[in-house]
């Protein structure tokens, strides 16, 4: 004799909120009110007769993308101060906003130009014939790029290097000495943009002369250390500008030093994240922006709308399966929450689930 299945016992559910990463421009705290149901001793597959729910959805195979949106500041990155290392008088300065490339003057002291060389280490000693080192290689590489030949680009300052230096000094209108002193040049890792002048014409040349930045537009983000694990170098990002338009970005660096900031009673610990941008048409020297970073992506997974989830009294989550005119509750394992959907395991693709309105 077949026993009719018992109806699920009535319960008065309480609200349960699920926080989910969204696939849109901001972190979504998706408040999903879901019923706490128990199977009442019956299996999860027990059918319950009743009318078809007013809203249903299919279990679909898709790609879920979780994102994190944070505040940032668009600019040209952190500024570096160029410091004059020799005595004299400032006789020429570039305009703020000017771009300076290899071999061109960053400023002039006593009418002598201080040209820009590309490199990652500053000059710290006089370079002359007979010495060796990485700084010699830096000088020779720059001379070679500027078109001076007749020497080997290596770590040895030979007589051929000296001749190239003399030709270079003569072309710049400098005293021809064959020796390069640290204060004769400015070294940066690439072309620079003049951000701020710290001296005026006629001022003494020693000390801070001007501030420079890189020439690539960059967004600086003070990221909460709790979210640091979500971000890595070369990760793609989307930057929303003040006018609502968006441009593509890429994470170029994640800081290793945490900084603690206190505002009122709140203390936040952050690390600096740098994001380069491309396709920027608006001319913003600085602007507040929103940066959306793809923090996680799951491909080829099964998913249902977040609203289809039910909190089970036994713990975990389930859904209400719709099978013709009957429904039954089925437990599921949840994964990534994103795009208003949730990754699930335990149901076949194409199954129909109820989505309470």
N, C-alpha and C positions, 0 to 999 in steps of 0.2 A: 504494500500500500504506500502510495507516494504522499509524503507530508508537504503541505504548502509552505513555502518559505515565510519566515516571520518578518514582518516589517521592521525596519531599523527603529530603535527606541527614540522617541523625541528628545532633543536636547536644546538648550538655549545657548547658542554659540556666543562667544565673545570675540571682539575684533583682534586680528593678528596682523601686524605689519611686516612686510618683507622688503628689505632694502635691496635694490637691484641696480647694477651698472646699466646705463642706457646706451643705445646706439646713436643717440642724438647729440646735441651740443652741450648737454650738461648731465651731471649725475642726477638720476631720478630716484627719489625715495618713493617707490611705488607702494602705496598703502592699499593692500588687497584684503578686504574683509572676507574671510573664509570660514566655513562652518567646521567645527570640531566634531567629526563623526566617528562613531565606533561601529565595528562590524557585529557587535552584539552576540558574539559567539559563533556567528556564521562565517564562512570563508569570504575572501575578498571577491569571489566570483559569484556570490549569491545574487540572483536577479530580483529586482523589485519592480513590480508592475506599476505603471503610471503613465501619464501623458508625456509626450516628448518635450524636453525643456525648450523654452522660447528661443534660446541661442545656443548654437553648437559650433564646433570647429574640428578640423581634421588634424591628426598627428602628422606633421610634415617634416620632410628632410630638408635641412637648410644650413646656412652658415650664420652663426651668431657672432656679433662683434660688440665687445664691451669697451666703453670709453670713459675717460676721466676729463673733466673740464676744470681748468684752473685759471686764475688771473695772471696776467703777464704784462710786461711793459715793452713796447716796441721801440727800438732805437738802433744803435750801431754797436752795442756791447759795451763792456767796461772800458773806461778811458785809461790811457797810459801817459804819464808825464815825461816829456823830453826835457832833460836837464843839461844846461850848458856846463861844460867841464873846463872851460878856458876863460881867461880874462879878456876884456875887450868891451865893445859897445855894439848893441843890436842895431844893424843898419838895414835889415830887410826882414819882413815877416810875411807869411802867406795869409790869405783871407780865411776866415773861419768857414768851414764847409768845403774847402779846397781838397782835392785828392792829389797825393804826391806819390810818384812811382820811383823805381830804382834809378839812382844816378842823379836825380833832381834835388834841388836845394830844399831843405826843411826850414832853414832860416840862415841868415848871414850875420857874422860878427866881424867888425872892422873890414867890411866889404868882402870878406872871404866866405864863400858858400860852404855850408855844412850839408853834404849830400847824403841821401838815404841809401843804405845797403841792406839787402835782404839776408836775414840769418836768425838763428835762435839763441845766440850767445852774444853778449856785449863785448866790445873790445876792452881789454883791461891792462894792456901794456903797449909800448911802442913796437910797431912792426917794422923790421929793417932786415937787411941782408944778413944771412947767417943763422936766423932763428927758425924754429920749427913748432908746429902746433895746429890745433883745430882752427884757431883764429886766423892763421895764415891761409888755411884752405878757404875759409869764409871770404877773405879779401880776394883771393885769386879767382874764386868762382864768380864773384860779382864783376871783377874786371873782365873776365871772359864773356859774361852775359852782356856787358856794355860794349863789346866789340874789340877789346884789346887782346892781342895774340902774341905768340913768340915764347910762351912759358907753359909749363905743365901745371894743371890744377891738382896740386897735392898739398902736403903740409910743410914744404920746404920753401923758405924765402931765399931764392937764388938771385944771381945778378940779372937773369932774364925777368924775374918778378920786379926787381927794382926799376928796370927800364920801362916796364909797363906802367908802374906807379908814376914814374916821372912824366910819361906821356899823358897820363890821366890828369895829373896835377897841372900840367901846362894847358890842357884843354879847358880846365875849370878856371884858369887864371889865378891859380894859387902859387905860392912859393914852391919851386921845384926842388924837393929835398930827397925824394926816393924813400922817405920814411912816413908812416901813417901813425899818428897819435890817437888815443881814444877819443879826445875831444874834437878830432877833425871830421868825424862822421856820426851819423845817427843810424842805429841798427834796429830793424823791426822784421817780423816774420813775413811781411808782404807789404803791398802798398797800403798807405794810411790815409785817413781822413782827418783834417784839422778840426777838432771839436771845440777848443777854447784857447785863446791867446792869454798867456799869463804875463807877458811883458809888452812894452810899447817901444817904438823906435826911440833910440837914445838911451834906453835902460842898459845897465850892465849885463853882460852876456852870461855871467856865472849864475847858477841856480835854475829853478824851473822856468822854462821858456814858453812852452805850449803843451796842450793835451791832445793826444791823438787817439783815434779808434780804428777799427778795421773798416772796410768799405762795404761789407755785406750787411744787409739789414738783418737784425737779430732781435729775438724776444728773450728777455730774462724773466724767469719764473722762480719765485720763492716757494718751493714745494714742501709741503708738510712731510716730515721724515716718515710719518706713518704710511705715506703713499709712495715712498721712494722705490719700493720693490716693483711698482707698476711701470717704471720708466727705465729705458736703456738707450744707449747711444745708437743712432741711425734709425730709431723708431719714427714712423711717419706721424705727422700732426696736422691739424687744421687750425688756422688762426683767423678769428673773426675780428674785423676792424671796427672802429667806432661808427662807421656809416652802415654797418650790417653786412658788408661784402666779406668774402673769405678768400684766403690764399693758402697755398700749400706750404707746409713747413717740415723740418726734419730735426730731430734732437741731435745736436752736435756735441753736447757735453753734459755730464751729471756731476755736480760737485761732490767732493769727498769730505768737505768740512761742514759740519752742522753749525748753524747760528741760532741763538735763542733771542727772541724778541718779545718784549712785554708791553702790552697795551692795556692800561687799566688793571683789571684783575686777571686778564687772560695772558698766558705765556705760550708762545708757539715756537717750536723748533723746526727750522727749515734747512733745506739744501738748495743751492742754486742750480737751475736747469737752463741750458742755453738752447734755443731753437732758431735755426736759420730759416728764412722765408724766401720764396721765389714768386715771381709774377706780380710783384707789388707795383701798382700804377699810381696810387696816391702818394704824395710827397709829405710823409709825416717824419719830422725829426724825432719826435717821441710821442707815444700815444698809449693809453691803456687798451688792452686787448684781452680776448678770451682765447685760451689755447685748449683744444680738444685733442687728446692723445689716445690712440688705440692701445688699450692696456692688455687686452686678451682677445683672441679670436679662436672659435671652434668651428671647424669645417665638417660638413657631412654628418650632422647630428640630427636626432629627432627632437622636435620641440612642439610645445603647445602654448597658447596664451597664458600669461601669468595668472589671469583671473580664473582659469580652470582648476587651479590647485585647491585642494581641500586639506585642512589640518586633521590628521587622524588622531583619535583619542589614544591609540596605542603608540603614538609617536610617528614622526615622519609625515609624509604627504601622500595624497592620493588624488584621483580624479573620478568623476562620474562618467562611466562609459555609457554611450547610447547605442543600443542594439535593437533596432526596429522600434517597437512600442514599449520596450522594457529598458531599464537602466540598471547598472550595478556599479559598485565602487571597487576600484583597483588601486593598490598601492604602487607608487612609482619612486624611483631614485632621481633626485634632481641634480643638475649640474650648473652650468653658467646661466645667469639671468642677464638678458640684454634685449634691446629692441622691443620691449614689452612682451617678450617670450621667455620661456625657460626650457633648458635642455632636460630631457627626461630619458630614463631607461625603464623597460618593463612593459611597454606597449608596442604593438606592431605599427608600421607606417600605414597611414590611411584610416586608422581607427577614428571613431567619432567620439568627442568628449563634450560634456555640457559646459557652457560658459555662463554662469549666473549673471544677470543684469543688475 
